[in-house]
Amino acid sequence: MSRGLNKVMLIGHLGRDPEMRYTPSGRPVTSFSLATNRSWNTSDGERHSDTDWFNIVTWGNLAEICNQHLKKGQQVYIEGRLQTRRWDDKEGNKHTTTEVVASEMLILGERRGSAPEQGENASESDEFDNRADEDEFPF
């Protein structure tokens, strides 16, 4: 049996506030950037770190939840799939972008006020009210 798998799981911090728009048919779509960090030691003992940036896209109810509850700097868990889009601009230049189409989102880190239990998640069918402390992260 030969099956494919397209699944992405990321934990990172939002690089900008989410931006929501609507398709011509009225379906909400929200996008934001997510930074993930990793660090390692070389064989010499020298410490290195690297940051990777991902474009995240959410649709429907999850798009509305992300737009309402997420802010720049917040730590989140995102689960979804990779999608590559190609298009030609007005000048005829070809463009390609790869993004993560999220199906699940979990807010991590501290929250303000009376929020749900830590670890509660949101998907396209869930709603919740929680926020992280924006001053906790430098970006």
C-alpha positions as CSV (number, residue, x, y, z in Angstrom):
1,M,0.0,0.0,0.0
2,S,1.3,3.4,-0.9
3,R,-0.1,6.5,0.8
4,G,1.2,10.0,1.1
5,L,1.2,12.2,4.2
6,N,1.2,16.0,4.3
7,K,1.2,17.0,8.0
8,V,2.9,19.9,9.7
9,M,3.2,20.6,13.4
10,L,4.9,23.8,14.6
11,I,5.4,25.7,17.9
12,G,6.5,29.2,17.5
13,H,5.7,32.9,18.0
14,L,3.6,35.1,15.8
15,G,5.8,37.6,13.8
16,R,2.9,39.9,13.1
17,D,-0.8,40.4,14.1
18,P,-3.1,38.2,12.1
19,E,-4.8,39.8,9.0
20,M,-8.3,38.7,8.1
21,R,-10.0,39.1,4.8
22,Y,-13.0,37.5,3.0
23,T,-13.2,35.6,-0.3
24,P,-15.7,36.9,-2.9
25,S,-18.1,34.2,-1.6
26,G,-17.8,35.6,1.9
27,R,-15.6,32.9,3.5
28,P,-13.1,34.3,6.1
29,V,-9.4,33.7,5.7
30,T,-6.7,34.8,8.2
31,S,-3.0,34.8,7.6
32,F,0.0,35.5,9.9
33,S,3.7,34.6,10.1
34,L,5.2,32.2,12.6
35,A,8.8,32.1,13.8
36,T,10.3,28.8,15.0
37,N,13.7,28.7,16.8
38,R,16.2,25.9,17.1
39,S,19.6,25.8,18.7
40,W,22.4,23.3,18.8
41,N,26.0,22.9,19.8
42,T,28.7,22.1,17.2
43,S,31.3,19.4,17.9
44,D,33.6,22.3,19.1
45,G,31.0,23.2,21.8
46,E,30.0,26.4,20.0
47,R,26.3,27.3,20.4
48,H,24.3,28.1,17.2
49,S,20.7,29.1,16.7
50,D,18.5,29.5,13.7
51,T,15.0,31.0,13.1
52,D,12.7,29.7,10.4
53,W,9.6,31.7,9.3
54,F,6.4,30.1,8.1
55,N,3.3,31.7,6.5
56,I,0.2,30.4,8.1
57,V,-3.3,30.5,6.6
58,T,-6.5,29.6,8.4
59,W,-10.1,29.4,7.0
60,G,-13.6,29.6,8.2
61,N,-14.3,29.6,12.0
62,L,-10.6,29.0,12.8
63,A,-9.8,32.1,10.8
64,E,-12.2,34.2,12.9
65,I,-10.8,32.7,16.1
66,C,-7.2,33.4,15.1
67,N,-8.0,37.0,14.1
68,Q,-9.9,37.7,17.3
69,H,-7.5,36.1,19.8
70,L,-3.9,36.1,18.5
71,K,-1.4,38.9,18.7
72,K,2.1,39.5,17.5
73,G,4.6,37.7,19.9
74,Q,2.2,35.1,21.2
75,Q,3.4,31.5,21.3
76,V,1.1,29.0,19.5
77,Y,1.0,25.4,18.3
78,I,-0.2,25.0,14.7
79,E,-1.1,21.8,13.0
80,G,-2.0,21.6,9.3
81,R,-0.7,20.8,5.9
82,L,1.8,22.3,3.4
83,Q,0.4,23.9,0.3
84,T,2.3,25.5,-2.6
85,R,0.6,28.1,-4.8
86,R,1.8,29.4,-8.1
87,W,0.6,32.5,-10.0
88,D,1.6,35.0,-12.6
89,D,1.5,38.7,-11.8
90,K,0.3,41.5,-14.1
91,E,3.8,41.9,-15.6
92,G,3.9,38.1,-16.4
93,N,6.4,37.2,-13.6
94,K,5.9,33.8,-12.1
95,H,5.6,33.5,-8.3
96,T,5.5,30.5,-6.0
97,T,4.8,30.4,-2.3
98,T,4.6,27.6,0.2
99,E,2.4,28.1,3.3
100,V,0.9,26.1,6.1
101,V,-2.9,25.7,5.9
102,A,-3.8,25.3,9.6
103,S,-6.5,23.0,10.8
104,E,-5.7,23.2,14.5
105,M,-4.4,26.0,16.7
106,L,-3.4,25.9,20.4
107,I,-2.5,29.0,22.3
108,L,0.6,28.4,24.5
109,G,2.1,30.5,27.3
110,E,0.6,32.8,29.8
111,R,-3.0,34.1,29.5
112,R,-4.9,37.1,30.9
113,G,-8.1,37.1,32.9
114,S,-10.3,34.1,33.4
115,A,-9.3,32.0,30.4
116,P,-9.8,28.3,29.7
117,E,-7.4,25.7,31.1
118,Q,-4.0,25.7,29.6
119,G,-3.8,23.2,26.8
120,E,-7.3,23.9,25.4
121,N,-7.2,24.1,21.6
122,A,-9.1,25.6,18.8
123,S,-10.0,24.0,15.5
124,E,-12.5,25.1,12.8
125,S,-15.4,24.0,15.1
126,D,-14.2,25.4,18.5
127,E,-14.4,28.8,20.1
128,F,-12.6,30.1,23.2
129,D,-11.4,33.4,24.8
130,N,-7.7,33.5,25.8
131,R,-4.7,35.7,25.2
132,A,-1.0,35.8,26.1
133,D,1.0,38.6,27.7
134,E,2.2,40.6,24.6
135,D,5.1,42.1,26.6
136,E,6.6,38.7,27.3
137,F,8.2,38.5,23.8
138,P,10.5,41.0,22.2
139,F,8.8,41.0,18.7
